[in-house]
Amino acid sequence: MADHFGEFTPPARVLLGPGPSMVHPRVLRAMSSRLLGHLDPAFLRLMDEVQDMLRDVFRTRNRFTIAVSGTGSAGMEAALVNVIEPGDRVIVGVNGVFGARMAAIVERCGGSLIRLEAPWGRIVDADAIAQALARSSPVKAVALVQAETSTGAHQPLEEVGLLCRRHSALFIVDAVTSLGGMPVEVDSWGIDACYSGTQKCLSCPPGLAPLTLSDRAMEAMRRRTAPCQSWYLDLALVADYWAQSKRSYHHTAPISMLYALREGLRLVLEEGLPARFERHRLNSSALMAGLGALGLTPFAEEGHRLTTLHCVTLPAHVQDAPVRAELLQEFGIEIGGGLGVLQGKAWRIGLMGESSTRANVLSLLGALDKIFLRHQWITRPGTALQAASRVYFEHGQQIPA
């Protein structure tokens, strides 16, 4: 019966959606390494190395810096359920799908949710947060999404961190679509809990959620009057497994995924964070120039747009799903559609980690040029490619003929 199914061979794809991103061959090789037990001394040393490298990428000295066994949403839930107790007032900035998800978790914790709304595509204004903090004191925590994957909006954080310190509130940040592709300064921005996912700018398969907690957040956990509502994500228990002095069994770690994360972090640090951020900025500029030449417009407000995830609205004559299907079937390129109110009206294009290359930008724009010309949505071939090539040329990068 098993022979009926045969071996699965994934088709070749260029992953330029909102995640997962492309994975470096070194990461795939690391995943295929032989297994160790999750309490084997060699594996425990690997865990220590992962912690050290995560601290470098998060830009923190936090002792509690780990990889949660689960995707980015597990990181979100872990960051919230461990510090929020019934009745705690929590301000959540909601300007897209993932802010709304944080708000839903706060309510499930029994927290007193203060939902601070901003229009999709815009940031949550620091003045509005300051007013909410003053009006609702005492506030246990403020939670924001730095990189809102549903809209492409880039939320400033530094001023909010100062506000939280002033009002003795914890600062919780979603960095799922930013860590490793854009600056995330946990210590200098006063962030108390920050989580991400491995499948975006860190360019590993999905399955782990990097997470770091400040001493203030750890103290809030210790002062709980009721147990954390989640046993699996109870960080007080998980901490004993990651702590060098204890290594108490909690759950069987995803060993191969931690191999992958270690190698992915090595790649990030070999490139260097400043060079990596600049690569994302340049490829983002070229992509947006090309998309603009095709009549696609950025959804997020000017001055607050991500360089890792690009949300663009479609002209009325451009059909969302059929074009994405053409890209996938004819060119092997995946991009994402809109979420929520943007469904059918926008595309979400990720240039994250290994996916953020000049070759990928030009391949996508070349494919869109051909599709748009075929449908007579543009009249001149090479429209998008020429616009992107000018950006690269201005930055001293020659485009081969």
C-alpha positions as CSV (number, residue, x, y, z in Angstrom):
1,M,0.0,0.0,0.0
2,A,2.8,2.4,0.8
3,D,4.2,2.0,-2.7
4,H,1.0,3.5,-4.1
5,F,2.1,6.9,-2.8
6,G,5.7,6.9,-3.9
7,E,8.4,9.4,-2.8
8,F,7.3,13.0,-2.5
9,T,9.4,15.4,-4.6
10,P,8.6,19.1,-4.0
11,P,8.4,21.2,-7.2
12,A,11.0,23.9,-7.6
13,R,9.7,27.2,-6.2
14,V,11.0,30.7,-5.6
15,L,9.4,31.7,-2.3
16,L,8.6,35.4,-2.4
17,G,5.4,35.4,-0.3
18,P,4.9,36.5,3.3
19,G,6.6,33.3,4.5
20,P,8.3,30.8,4.4
21,S,11.3,32.3,2.7
22,M,14.0,30.5,0.8
23,V,16.4,28.4,2.8
24,H,20.2,28.3,2.3
25,P,21.7,24.8,1.3
26,R,23.8,24.9,4.5
27,V,20.7,25.0,6.6
28,L,19.1,22.1,4.7
29,R,22.4,20.1,5.2
30,A,22.4,20.9,8.9
31,M,18.8,19.5,9.2
32,S,19.9,16.2,7.7
33,S,22.6,15.6,10.3
34,R,22.2,12.6,12.5
35,L,19.9,13.0,15.6
36,L,21.1,13.3,19.1
37,G,19.1,12.9,22.3
38,H,17.7,16.2,23.5
39,L,19.7,15.8,26.8
40,D,22.9,14.7,25.1
41,P,25.8,16.9,26.2
42,A,26.7,17.7,22.6
43,F,23.2,18.9,21.9
44,L,23.1,20.9,25.1
45,R,26.2,22.7,23.9
46,L,24.5,23.5,20.6
47,M,21.6,25.0,22.6
48,D,24.0,27.3,24.4
49,E,25.4,28.4,21.0
50,V,21.9,29.1,19.7
51,Q,21.2,31.3,22.7
52,D,24.5,33.2,22.3
53,M,23.8,33.9,18.6
54,L,20.2,34.8,19.3
55,R,21.3,37.4,21.8
56,D,23.5,38.9,19.1
57,V,20.7,39.1,16.6
58,F,18.1,40.4,19.1
59,R,20.8,42.9,20.3
60,T,20.3,42.0,23.9
61,R,22.1,40.6,27.0
62,N,19.0,39.0,28.3
63,R,19.8,35.8,30.1
64,F,16.4,34.3,29.1
65,T,16.8,34.1,25.3
66,I,15.6,30.8,23.8
67,A,13.9,29.2,20.8
68,V,10.3,28.2,21.7
69,S,9.2,24.9,20.1
70,G,6.5,26.1,17.8
71,T,6.0,28.7,15.0
72,G,5.9,32.5,15.4
73,S,2.3,32.3,16.8
74,A,3.6,30.1,19.6
75,G,6.1,32.8,20.4
76,M,3.3,35.4,20.4
77,E,1.3,33.3,22.8
78,A,4.2,32.5,25.1
79,A,5.2,36.1,25.4
80,L,1.7,37.1,26.4
81,V,0.3,34.3,28.5
82,N,3.3,34.2,30.8
83,V,3.1,37.8,32.0
84,I,-0.7,38.6,31.7
85,E,-3.0,37.5,34.5
86,P,-6.8,38.0,34.8
87,G,-7.7,41.6,35.3
88,D,-4.3,43.0,34.0
89,R,-4.8,46.1,31.9
90,V,-3.0,45.6,28.5
91,I,-2.7,48.1,25.6
92,V,-2.5,46.4,22.3
93,G,-1.9,48.4,19.1
94,V,-4.2,47.0,16.3
95,N,-3.5,48.1,12.8
96,G,-3.7,44.7,11.0
97,V,-4.3,41.0,11.4
98,F,-1.4,40.3,13.8
99,G,-2.2,43.1,16.2
100,A,-5.8,41.7,16.3
101,R,-4.4,38.3,17.1
102,M,-2.4,39.7,20.1
103,A,-5.6,41.3,21.3
104,A,-7.5,38.0,21.1
105,I,-4.8,36.3,23.2
106,V,-5.0,39.0,25.8
107,E,-8.7,38.5,26.1
108,R,-8.3,34.7,26.4
109,C,-5.8,35.3,29.3
110,G,-8.6,37.2,31.1
111,G,-6.7,40.5,30.6
112,S,-8.5,43.8,30.5
113,L,-7.9,44.7,26.9
114,I,-7.3,48.3,25.9
115,R,-7.5,48.1,22.1
116,L,-5.7,51.0,20.4
117,E,-6.9,51.0,16.8
118,A,-5.2,52.6,13.8
119,P,-6.3,52.3,10.2
120,W,-4.7,49.4,8.3
121,G,-1.5,50.5,6.7
122,R,-0.8,53.2,9.3
123,I,1.3,53.1,12.5
124,V,-0.1,53.3,16.0
125,D,0.9,56.8,17.1
126,A,3.1,57.2,20.1
127,D,1.0,60.1,21.4
128,A,-2.1,57.8,21.4
129,I,-0.2,55.3,23.4
130,A,1.0,57.9,25.8
131,Q,-2.6,59.1,26.3
132,A,-3.8,55.5,26.8
133,L,-1.1,54.9,29.4
134,A,-2.0,58.1,31.4
135,R,-5.7,57.4,31.2
136,S,-5.7,53.7,32.1
137,S,-2.9,53.5,34.8
138,P,-1.8,51.1,36.1
139,V,-1.1,49.2,32.8
140,K,0.7,45.8,32.9
141,A,1.9,45.8,29.3
142,V,1.9,47.5,25.9
143,A,2.0,45.2,22.9
144,L,2.9,46.2,19.4
145,V,3.7,44.5,16.0
146,Q,6.9,46.0,14.6
147,A,6.4,44.6,11.1
148,E,2.7,44.1,10.4
149,T,2.8,41.3,7.8
150,S,-0.8,41.9,6.7
151,T,-0.2,45.5,5.6
152,G,3.6,46.1,5.2
153,A,3.6,48.8,7.9
154,H,6.8,49.4,10.0
155,Q,5.9,50.5,13.5
156,P,8.5,52.7,15.3
157,L,9.4,51.4,18.8
158,E,12.0,53.5,20.6
159,E,9.7,56.2,21.9
160,V,7.2,53.6,23.0
161,G,9.9,51.8,25.0
162,L,10.6,55.1,26.9
163,L,6.9,55.6,27.6
164,C,6.6,52.1,29.0
165,R,9.5,52.6,31.4
166,R,8.0,55.9,32.5
167,H,4.7,54.1,33.4
168,S,6.2,50.9,34.7
169,A,4.6,48.9,31.9
170,L,6.1,45.9,30.2
171,F,6.8,46.4,26.4
172,I,6.0,43.4,24.3
173,V,7.0,43.3,20.6
174,D,6.2,41.1,17.6
175,A,9.3,40.9,15.4
176,V,8.3,37.9,13.4
177,T,8.8,39.6,10.0
178,S,11.7,41.9,11.0
179,L,14.3,39.9,13.1
180,G,17.4,39.4,11.0
181,G,16.2,41.6,8.1
182,M,15.7,45.0,9.9
183,P,17.1,46.6,13.1
184,V,15.6,45.1,16.3
185,E,17.3,46.7,19.3
186,V,15.8,44.9,22.3
187,D,18.0,46.5,25.0
188,S,18.4,50.0,23.7
189,W,14.7,50.3,22.8
190,G,13.6,49.0,26.2
191,I,11.7,45.9,25.0
192,D,10.8,43.4,27.7
193,A,9.5,40.5,25.6
194,C,10.3,40.1,21.9
195,Y,9.5,37.1,19.7
196,S,10.0,36.1,16.1
197,G,9.8,33.1,13.8
198,T,12.4,31.1,12.0
199,Q,10.7,31.0,8.6
200,K,11.0,34.7,7.7
201,C,14.3,36.8,7.7
202,L,16.2,34.0,9.5
203,S,15.5,31.8,6.5
204,C,15.0,28.5,8.3
205,P,11.9,26.2,7.9
206,P,9.0,27.1,10.2
207,G,8.9,25.4,13.5
208,L,10.8,27.6,16.1
209,A,10.0,30.9,17.7
210,P,13.0,32.9,18.9
211,L,12.1,34.7,22.2
212,T,13.8,36.9,24.6
213,L,12.6,38.2,28.0
214,S,14.1,41.0,30.1
215,D,14.7,40.7,33.9
216,R,11.5,42.8,34.3
217,A,9.5,40.3,32.4
218,M,11.0,37.4,34.3
219,E,10.1,39.2,37.6
220,A,6.5,39.6,36.4
221,M,6.4,35.9,35.7
222,R,7.7,35.1,39.2
223,R,5.1,37.3,40.9
224,R,2.2,35.6,39.2
225,T,-0.6,34.7,41.7
226,A,-2.0,32.0,39.4
227,P,-0.3,29.4,37.2
228,C,0.3,30.2,33.5
229,Q,-2.8,29.1,31.5
230,S,-0.6,27.0,29.1
231,W,1.5,24.1,30.4
232,Y,3.4,23.6,27.2
233,L,4.3,27.4,26.9
234,D,4.9,27.9,30.6
235,L,8.2,29.6,30.4
236,A,9.0,29.1,34.0
237,L,9.1,25.4,33.2
238,V,10.8,25.7,29.8
239,A,13.5,27.9,31.4
240,D,14.7,25.0,33.5
241,Y,15.5,23.0,30.3
242,W,17.4,25.9,28.7
243,A,19.3,26.9,31.9
244,Q,22.9,25.5,32.0
245,S,22.6,24.9,35.7
246,K,19.4,22.7,35.5
247,R,18.6,21.1,32.1
248,S,15.4,19.7,33.6
249,Y,13.2,17.7,31.1
250,H,10.1,19.6,29.9
251,H,9.4,18.4,26.4
252,T,11.4,16.7,23.6
253,A,13.0,19.5,21.7
254,P,12.7,19.6,17.8
255,I,16.4,18.6,17.4
256,S,16.7,19.0,13.6
257,M,15.1,22.4,13.7
258,L,17.6,23.6,16.3
259,Y,20.4,22.3,14.0
260,A,18.8,24.4,11.3
261,L,18.5,27.5,13.4
262,R,22.1,27.3,14.6
263,E,23.3,27.3,10.9
264,G,20.8,30.0,9.9
265,L,22.1,32.2,12.7
266,R,25.7,31.5,11.7
267,L,24.8,32.8,8.2
268,V,23.2,35.9,9.6
269,L,26.2,36.8,11.7
270,E,28.7,35.9,9.0
271,E,27.1,38.5,6.7
272,G,26.8,41.0,9.5
273,L,23.7,42.8,10.6
274,P,24.4,46.2,9.0
275,A,25.3,44.6,5.6
276,R,22.2,42.4,5.8
277,F,19.9,45.3,6.6
278,E,21.4,47.3,3.6
279,R,20.8,44.3,1.3
280,H,17.1,44.3,2.3
281,R,16.8,48.0,1.8
282,L,18.4,48.0,-1.7
283,N,16.3,45.0,-3.0
284,S,13.2,46.6,-1.5
285,S,13.8,49.9,-3.3
286,A,14.4,48.1,-6.6
287,L,11.3,45.9,-6.2
288,M,9.0,48.9,-5.3
289,A,10.3,50.9,-8.3
290,G,9.5,48.0,-10.6
291,L,6.1,47.4,-9.1
292,G,5.3,51.1,-9.3
293,A,6.1,51.1,-13.0
294,L,3.3,48.4,-13.4
295,G,0.8,50.7,-11.6
296,L,0.9,48.9,-8.2
297,T,0.9,51.2,-5.2
298,P,2.3,50.7,-1.7
299,F,-0.4,50.1,0.9
300,A,1.5,51.2,4.0
301,E,1.9,54.9,4.7
302,E,5.0,56.6,3.3
303,G,7.9,56.7,5.7
304,H,6.7,53.6,7.6
305,R,7.1,50.8,5.0
306,L,8.9,47.6,5.6
307,T,11.9,46.5,3.6
308,T,11.2,42.8,4.2
309,L,7.5,42.5,3.3
310,H,5.8,44.7,0.6
311,C,2.1,45.1,0.5
312,V,0.9,46.7,-2.8
313,T,-2.7,47.4,-3.9
314,L,-3.8,46.3,-7.3
315,P,-5.5,48.4,-10.0
316,A,-9.1,47.4,-10.7
317,H,-8.2,45.7,-14.0
318,V,-5.5,43.4,-12.4
319,Q,-7.0,40.1,-11.1
320,D,-5.4,38.9,-7.9
321,A,-5.7,35.1,-7.9
322,P,-5.3,34.4,-11.6
323,V,-2.1,36.4,-11.9
324,R,-0.6,34.7,-8.8
325,A,-1.6,31.3,-10.3
326,E,0.2,32.3,-13.6
327,L,3.3,33.2,-11.6
328,L,3.3,29.9,-9.8
329,Q,2.4,27.6,-12.7
330,E,4.5,29.3,-15.5
331,F,7.4,30.8,-13.6
332,G,7.5,28.8,-10.3
333,I,7.3,32.0,-8.2
334,E,5.1,32.3,-5.1
335,I,3.7,35.6,-3.8
336,G,1.0,36.1,-1.3
337,G,-2.5,37.6,-1.6
338,G,-4.1,40.1,0.8
339,L,-5.5,39.2,4.2
340,G,-8.8,40.4,5.8
341,V,-10.1,43.6,4.1
342,L,-7.3,43.4,1.5
343,Q,-8.3,39.9,0.2
344,G,-8.4,40.1,-3.6
345,K,-7.2,43.7,-3.5
346,A,-3.5,43.4,-2.7
347,W,-0.4,41.3,-3.0
348,R,2.1,40.7,-0.2
349,I,5.6,40.1,-1.6
350,G,8.4,39.0,0.8
351,L,12.0,39.7,0.3
352,M,13.2,38.1,3.5
353,G,16.6,36.6,4.3
354,E,17.7,34.3,1.5
355,S,14.8,35.4,-0.6
356,S,16.1,39.0,-0.7
357,T,18.4,38.9,-3.7
358,R,18.7,41.0,-6.9
359,A,18.2,37.8,-9.0
360,N,14.8,37.2,-7.3
361,V,13.7,40.8,-7.7
362,L,14.5,40.8,-11.4
363,S,13.0,37.3,-11.9
364,L,9.7,38.4,-10.3
365,L,9.5,41.7,-12.2
366,G,10.5,40.0,-15.5
367,A,7.6,37.5,-15.0
368,L,5.2,40.2,-14.1
369,D,6.3,42.2,-17.2
370,K,5.4,39.3,-19.4
371,I,2.1,38.6,-17.7
372,F,1.0,42.3,-17.8
373,L,2.1,42.6,-21.5
374,R,0.2,39.4,-22.4
375,H,-3.0,40.9,-20.8
376,Q,-2.3,44.3,-22.4
377,W,-2.1,46.0,-19.0
378,I,1.1,47.6,-20.2
379,T,2.2,48.4,-23.7
380,R,6.0,48.5,-23.5
381,P,8.0,45.3,-22.7
382,G,10.5,45.5,-19.8
383,T,8.7,48.3,-18.0
384,A,9.3,46.9,-14.5
385,L,12.7,45.5,-15.2
386,Q,14.0,48.9,-16.4
387,A,12.7,50.7,-13.3
388,A,14.4,48.2,-11.0
389,S,17.6,48.2,-13.0
390,R,17.9,52.0,-12.6
391,V,17.8,51.6,-8.8
392,Y,20.6,49.0,-8.9
393,F,22.6,51.1,-11.3
394,E,22.3,54.2,-9.1
395,H,23.7,52.0,-6.2
396,G,26.7,51.0,-8.3
397,Q,25.4,47.6,-9.3
398,Q,25.7,46.8,-13.0
399,I,22.9,44.6,-14.5
400,P,24.1,42.0,-17.0
401,A,22.6,42.4,-20.5
